[in-house]
Amino acid sequence: MSTIEKIYEAQLAAQKEQLKQDYTVADSDLTHQRQLNQKATDANLTRTAVESQKAAVNNAELHNAYGLSSGARLQARVAQENQLQADMTALRAAQQQSDAEIERQRGILSQEYASAIRQAQAENDLAKAEALYQQAQKQQAALLERQQAAAQLMAQAGDYSRMASLYGLSSSEVAALQAAQAAAAKQAAEDSNPTMSFSEAKYINDEFGDSTGLGNYFAGRVSNDTYLQMMGGQLRTPAVVSLISSVDGNLERMHIPKNSAQAKNYIYNILNNDTRTGNLTDHEFASLIQYYQLA
């Protein structure tokens, strides 16, 4: 038995006990009233008998005084006895009527008591059922909330199995959610690591002497070249060799150290402005960046 059921069972027991006590008191009052009525009737019967006896004595003395015949005396005595019996019968009839009324009230009281018990039971059952229903609703809502939270956590990790079970998603709908999640993750990664164009990086380098942007720009081209990584960064095609020879020769003639910042700026310009670099493949371009350690 649940806590709620125990509470309502206790309430019902208390109600029944109170109803029983009220019924017992009312029934006792009726019994007491019947006893009082009986005592009053008994007293009236006694008083009536005594008064009739006194009247008989008085009448006998009066008859003797007037010298009435024995026949007249007997007739008077019979009349008096008849009146006494009539009075006594009336008193007993009144008592019987009073008893009947009390018993009628007792019957009504018993019916009302039984009806009150049934009503208390029905009201308690209804209230208990409502309370159990509300409890079940709260438990169901809490369970659903926990399931939703678990499904959300699993979905964030890419597992939509619980989400599909909870909401009845089809395999195509799950696939669409996974695709959307992957796209959002990619966009978030791009937003958190914005790429800088060459012109932006070149401007920062020229104006503020910060070549970080240019380095990152070229590093991106190298890191994305899986073929060059497989070759260990070494790719010496004729076009690459020719361009390296030309750039190194120019740096030597201009007396610019190959590893200096001035050399890097010169090489950046060659890589992005020299028509010869436009004919290089992506692998060759990445190889030049690797050679001059621009990445």
Disulfide bonds with the S-S distance in Angstrom:
none
